[in-house]
Amino acid sequence: MVLSEISFAISKGSFTAIIGANGAGKSTLLKCTGGLTECSGEISLCGHDLRSMSARQRARCVAWLHQGVLSDIPYTVRQFAMLSRFPRRPVLSGETAEDLTVVDAALKKTGADKYAGRYLSTLSGGERQRALLAAALAQETEILFLDEPASFLDYSSQAEMLALVETTGSEGKTILMVTHDINMALGSAEHLIALKNGHIIWQGSTNAFPASELLPRLFSTEFTALQDPSQSRPYFIPKGLIR
């Protein structure tokens, strides 16, 4: 997807969701912002020009939770989390006491400590996402990039992952999340960036998002708003899914 005329700023400590249909350019935008793909224009990350930053400097600034990470990575959960500490120590140096403390804390926080000795290939989708989030937290960055963090997860695992992400955001980490799930975005993020065909067609506070106007435009289908008395906001379902 080719992005065009993109301009946005993310406040420190905020939770922003990039929404849009498949192919809208969401993941491409995230990769451009984090330096994983070449883009023109000016990009500032953690107060620095992205192009002046080395890969190691970027890794000290941003941690990633990608979608569709291969399950055959030949590491245990603890080993994988320890790998994320590499940007935080001198090249060719071994594990430090601080590394062990930080990794243990991240595993415990995400609940991945219960299977820290198991290989990633033996985990369920939900368990693997917890392990990957633990590794991202152990990296100790200011910013966390999430690319469809709940993809391929069942409903229970989605809820657990979202709760962990929200807890991480409430503790002051800046979060930028890509999702096509509008209800996840509206329920968790403070700010939204809406993409369609590589263009930002709306951005602003989640509370100000004109859902009835923009959802049909974003996803090329009509939506029905359902109100749960226990929730302060409606839940949106494509009309084609209602029988």
Contacts in CASP RR format, 6 or more apart in sequence:
PFRMAT RR
TARGET T0000
AUTHOR 0000-0000-0000
METHOD contacts of the structure
MODEL  1
MVLSEISFAISKGSFTAIIGANGAGKSTLLKCTGGLTECSGEISLCGHDL
RSMSARQRARCVAWLHQGVLSDIPYTVRQFAMLSRFPRRPVLSGETAEDL
TVVDAALKKTGADKYAGRYLSTLSGGERQRALLAAALAQETEILFLDEPA
SFLDYSSQAEMLALVETTGSEGKTILMVTHDINMALGSAEHLIALKNGHI
IWQGSTNAFPASELLPRLFSTEFTALQDPSQSRPYFIPKGLIR
1 23 0 8 1.000
1 24 0 8 1.000
1 25 0 8 1.000
1 28 0 8 1.000
1 197 0 8 1.000
1 198 0 8 1.000
2 198 0 8 1.000
3 25 0 8 1.000
3 28 0 8 1.000
3 29 0 8 1.000
3 32 0 8 1.000
3 39 0 8 1.000
3 198 0 8 1.000
3 199 0 8 1.000
4 198 0 8 1.000
4 199 0 8 1.000
5 199 0 8 1.000
5 200 0 8 1.000
6 29 0 8 1.000
6 32 0 8 1.000
6 198 0 8 1.000
6 199 0 8 1.000
6 200 0 8 1.000
7 200 0 8 1.000
8 193 0 8 1.000
8 200 0 8 1.000
8 203 0 8 1.000
10 16 0 8 1.000
10 174 0 8 1.000
10 176 0 8 1.000
10 191 0 8 1.000
11 174 0 8 1.000
11 191 0 8 1.000
12 142 0 8 1.000
12 174 0 8 1.000
13 169 0 8 1.000
13 172 0 8 1.000
13 173 0 8 1.000
13 174 0 8 1.000
13 175 0 8 1.000
14 174 0 8 1.000
14 175 0 8 1.000
14 190 0 8 1.000
14 191 0 8 1.000
15 166 0 8 1.000
15 169 0 8 1.000
15 174 0 8 1.000
15 175 0 8 1.000
15 177 0 8 1.000
15 188 0 8 1.000
15 189 0 8 1.000
15 190 0 8 1.000
15 191 0 8 1.000
16 175 0 8 1.000
16 176 0 8 1.000
16 177 0 8 1.000
16 189 0 8 1.000
16 190 0 8 1.000
16 191 0 8 1.000
16 192 0 8 1.000
16 193 0 8 1.000
17 177 0 8 1.000
17 178 0 8 1.000
17 179 0 8 1.000
17 184 0 8 1.000
17 185 0 8 1.000
17 188 0 8 1.000
17 189 0 8 1.000
17 191 0 8 1.000
17 192 0 8 1.000
17 193 0 8 1.000
17 206 0 8 1.000
18 26 0 8 1.000
18 29 0 8 1.000
18 30 0 8 1.000
18 176 0 8 1.000
18 177 0 8 1.000
18 178 0 8 1.000
18 179 0 8 1.000
18 192 0 8 1.000
18 193 0 8 1.000
18 195 0 8 1.000
19 26 0 8 1.000
19 179 0 8 1.000
19 180 0 8 1.000
19 182 0 8 1.000
19 185 0 8 1.000
19 192 0 8 1.000
19 193 0 8 1.000
19 194 0 8 1.000
19 195 0 8 1.000
19 218 0 8 1.000
20 26 0 8 1.000
20 180 0 8 1.000
20 194 0 8 1.000
20 195 0 8 1.000
20 196 0 8 1.000
20 218 0 8 1.000
20 219 0 8 1.000
21 180 0 8 1.000
21 196 0 8 1.000
21 218 0 8 1.000
21 219 0 8 1.000
21 220 0 8 1.000
22 180 0 8 1.000
24 195 0 8 1.000
24 196 0 8 1.000
24 197 0 8 1.000
24 198 0 8 1.000
24 218 0 8 1.000
25 195 0 8 1.000
25 198 0 8 1.000
26 178 0 8 1.000
26 179 0 8 1.000
26 180 0 8 1.000
26 195 0 8 1.000
27 67 0 8 1.000
27 147 0 8 1.000
27 148 0 8 1.000
27 178 0 8 1.000
28 37 0 8 1.000
28 198 0 8 1.000
29 178 0 8 1.000
29 193 0 8 1.000
29 195 0 8 1.000
29 198 0 8 1.000
30 145 0 8 1.000
30 147 0 8 1.000
30 176 0 8 1.000
30 178 0 8 1.000
31 37 0 8 1.000
32 39 0 8 1.000
32 43 0 8 1.000
33 43 0 8 1.000
33 45 0 8 1.000
33 50 0 8 1.000
33 145 0 8 1.000
33 176 0 8 1.000
34 43 0 8 1.000
34 45 0 8 1.000
34 50 0 8 1.000
34 58 0 8 1.000
34 62 0 8 1.000
34 145 0 8 1.000
35 43 0 8 1.000
35 45 0 8 1.000
35 50 0 8 1.000
35 58 0 8 1.000
42 49 0 8 1.000
43 49 0 8 1.000
43 50 0 8 1.000
43 51 0 8 1.000
44 50 0 8 1.000
45 53 0 8 1.000
45 58 0 8 1.000
45 61 0 8 1.000
45 62 0 8 1.000
45 143 0 8 1.000
46 61 0 8 1.000
46 62 0 8 1.000
46 142 0 8 1.000
46 143 0 8 1.000
48 57 0 8 1.000
48 61 0 8 1.000
50 58 0 8 1.000
53 61 0 8 1.000
56 87 0 8 1.000
59 86 0 8 1.000
59 87 0 8 1.000
59 139 0 8 1.000
59 141 0 8 1.000
60 87 0 8 1.000
60 88 0 8 1.000
60 141 0 8 1.000
61 141 0 8 1.000
61 142 0 8 1.000
61 143 0 8 1.000
62 141 0 8 1.000
62 142 0 8 1.000
62 143 0 8 1.000
62 144 0 8 1.000
62 145 0 8 1.000
63 84 0 8 1.000
63 135 0 8 1.000
63 136 0 8 1.000
63 137 0 8 1.000
63 139 0 8 1.000
63 141 0 8 1.000
63 143 0 8 1.000
63 144 0 8 1.000
63 145 0 8 1.000
64 136 0 8 1.000
64 144 0 8 1.000
64 145 0 8 1.000
64 146 0 8 1.000
64 147 0 8 1.000
65 129 0 8 1.000
65 132 0 8 1.000
65 133 0 8 1.000
65 136 0 8 1.000
65 144 0 8 1.000
65 145 0 8 1.000
65 146 0 8 1.000
65 147 0 8 1.000
65 149 0 8 1.000
66 132 0 8 1.000
66 147 0 8 1.000
67 147 0 8 1.000
67 148 0 8 1.000
67 149 0 8 1.000
67 151 0 8 1.000
67 152 0 8 1.000
68 151 0 8 1.000
68 152 0 8 1.000
69 128 0 8 1.000
69 132 0 8 1.000
71 120 0 8 1.000
71 121 0 8 1.000
71 123 0 8 1.000
71 128 0 8 1.000
72 120 0 8 1.000
72 121 0 8 1.000
73 80 0 8 1.000
73 120 0 8 1.000
73 121 0 8 1.000
74 119 0 8 1.000
74 121 0 8 1.000
75 83 0 8 1.000
75 119 0 8 1.000
75 120 0 8 1.000
76 116 0 8 1.000
76 117 0 8 1.000
76 118 0 8 1.000
76 119 0 8 1.000
76 120 0 8 1.000
77 107 0 8 1.000
77 112 0 8 1.000
77 115 0 8 1.000
77 116 0 8 1.000
77 117 0 8 1.000
77 118 0 8 1.000
77 119 0 8 1.000
77 120 0 8 1.000
77 123 0 8 1.000
77 131 0 8 1.000
77 134 0 8 1.000
78 103 0 8 1.000
78 107 0 8 1.000
78 116 0 8 1.000
78 117 0 8 1.000
80 120 0 8 1.000
80 131 0 8 1.000
80 132 0 8 1.000
80 135 0 8 1.000
81 103 0 8 1.000
81 106 0 8 1.000
81 107 0 8 1.000
81 112 0 8 1.000
81 116 0 8 1.000
81 131 0 8 1.000
81 134 0 8 1.000
81 135 0 8 1.000
81 138 0 8 1.000
82 95 0 8 1.000
82 99 0 8 1.000
82 103 0 8 1.000
82 138 0 8 1.000
83 135 0 8 1.000
84 135 0 8 1.000
84 136 0 8 1.000
84 138 0 8 1.000
84 139 0 8 1.000
85 95 0 8 1.000
85 99 0 8 1.000
85 102 0 8 1.000
85 103 0 8 1.000
85 138 0 8 1.000
85 139 0 8 1.000
87 139 0 8 1.000
88 99 0 8 1.000
88 139 0 8 1.000
88 140 0 8 1.000
89 96 0 8 1.000
89 99 0 8 1.000
102 138 0 8 1.000
102 140 0 8 1.000
103 134 0 8 1.000
103 138 0 8 1.000
104 113 0 8 1.000
105 138 0 8 1.000
106 112 0 8 1.000
106 134 0 8 1.000
106 135 0 8 1.000
106 137 0 8 1.000
106 138 0 8 1.000
107 113 0 8 1.000
107 116 0 8 1.000
107 134 0 8 1.000
107 138 0 8 1.000
109 134 0 8 1.000
109 137 0 8 1.000
109 164 0 8 1.000
110 130 0 8 1.000
110 131 0 8 1.000
110 133 0 8 1.000
110 134 0 8 1.000
110 137 0 8 1.000
110 164 0 8 1.000
111 130 0 8 1.000
111 134 0 8 1.000
112 127 0 8 1.000
112 130 0 8 1.000
112 131 0 8 1.000
112 133 0 8 1.000
112 134 0 8 1.000
115 123 0 8 1.000
115 127 0 8 1.000
115 131 0 8 1.000
120 128 0 8 1.000
120 131 0 8 1.000
123 131 0 8 1.000
124 157 0 8 1.000
125 152 0 8 1.000
125 153 0 8 1.000
125 157 0 8 1.000
126 153 0 8 1.000
126 154 0 8 1.000
126 157 0 8 1.000
126 160 0 8 1.000
126 161 0 8 1.000
129 149 0 8 1.000
129 150 0 8 1.000
129 153 0 8 1.000
129 157 0 8 1.000
129 161 0 8 1.000
130 160 0 8 1.000
130 161 0 8 1.000
130 164 0 8 1.000
133 149 0 8 1.000
133 161 0 8 1.000
133 164 0 8 1.000
133 165 0 8 1.000
133 168 0 8 1.000
136 144 0 8 1.000
137 144 0 8 1.000
137 168 0 8 1.000
141 173 0 8 1.000
142 173 0 8 1.000
142 174 0 8 1.000
143 173 0 8 1.000
143 174 0 8 1.000
143 175 0 8 1.000
143 176 0 8 1.000
144 168 0 8 1.000
144 169 0 8 1.000
144 173 0 8 1.000
144 174 0 8 1.000
144 175 0 8 1.000
144 176 0 8 1.000
145 176 0 8 1.000
145 177 0 8 1.000
146 165 0 8 1.000
146 175 0 8 1.000
146 176 0 8 1.000
146 177 0 8 1.000
146 178 0 8 1.000
146 179 0 8 1.000
147 178 0 8 1.000
148 178 0 8 1.000
148 179 0 8 1.000
148 180 0 8 1.000
149 161 0 8 1.000
149 162 0 8 1.000
149 165 0 8 1.000
149 177 0 8 1.000
149 179 0 8 1.000
150 157 0 8 1.000
150 158 0 8 1.000
150 161 0 8 1.000
150 162 0 8 1.000
150 179 0 8 1.000
150 181 0 8 1.000
150 184 0 8 1.000
153 161 0 8 1.000
158 184 0 8 1.000
162 184 0 8 1.000
162 188 0 8 1.000
165 175 0 8 1.000
165 177 0 8 1.000
165 188 0 8 1.000
166 188 0 8 1.000
168 175 0 8 1.000
169 175 0 8 1.000
175 189 0 8 1.000
177 185 0 8 1.000
177 188 0 8 1.000
177 189 0 8 1.000
179 185 0 8 1.000
182 211 0 8 1.000
182 215 0 8 1.000
182 218 0 8 1.000
182 219 0 8 1.000
182 236 0 8 1.000
183 235 0 8 1.000
183 236 0 8 1.000
185 192 0 8 1.000
185 206 0 8 1.000
186 192 0 8 1.000
186 206 0 8 1.000
186 209 0 8 1.000
186 211 0 8 1.000
186 233 0 8 1.000
186 236 0 8 1.000
187 206 0 8 1.000
187 233 0 8 1.000
189 206 0 8 1.000
190 205 0 8 1.000
190 206 0 8 1.000
191 203 0 8 1.000
191 204 0 8 1.000
191 205 0 8 1.000
191 206 0 8 1.000
192 202 0 8 1.000
192 203 0 8 1.000
192 204 0 8 1.000
192 205 0 8 1.000
192 206 0 8 1.000
192 209 0 8 1.000
193 200 0 8 1.000
193 202 0 8 1.000
193 203 0 8 1.000
193 204 0 8 1.000
194 200 0 8 1.000
194 201 0 8 1.000
194 202 0 8 1.000
194 203 0 8 1.000
194 209 0 8 1.000
194 214 0 8 1.000
194 218 0 8 1.000
195 201 0 8 1.000
196 217 0 8 1.000
196 218 0 8 1.000
201 214 0 8 1.000
201 217 0 8 1.000
201 218 0 8 1.000
202 209 0 8 1.000
202 210 0 8 1.000
202 214 0 8 1.000
211 223 0 8 1.000
211 225 0 8 1.000
211 234 0 8 1.000
211 236 0 8 1.000
212 223 0 8 1.000
212 225 0 8 1.000
215 223 0 8 1.000
215 236 0 8 1.000
216 222 0 8 1.000
216 223 0 8 1.000
219 238 0 8 1.000
221 238 0 8 1.000
221 239 0 8 1.000
221 240 0 8 1.000
222 238 0 8 1.000
222 239 0 8 1.000
222 240 0 8 1.000
223 236 0 8 1.000
223 237 0 8 1.000
223 238 0 8 1.000
223 239 0 8 1.000
224 236 0 8 1.000
224 237 0 8 1.000
224 238 0 8 1.000
224 239 0 8 1.000
224 242 0 8 1.000
225 234 0 8 1.000
225 235 0 8 1.000
225 236 0 8 1.000
226 234 0 8 1.000
226 235 0 8 1.000
226 236 0 8 1.000
226 237 0 8 1.000
227 234 0 8 1.000
227 235 0 8 1.000
228 234 0 8 1.000
228 235 0 8 1.000
END
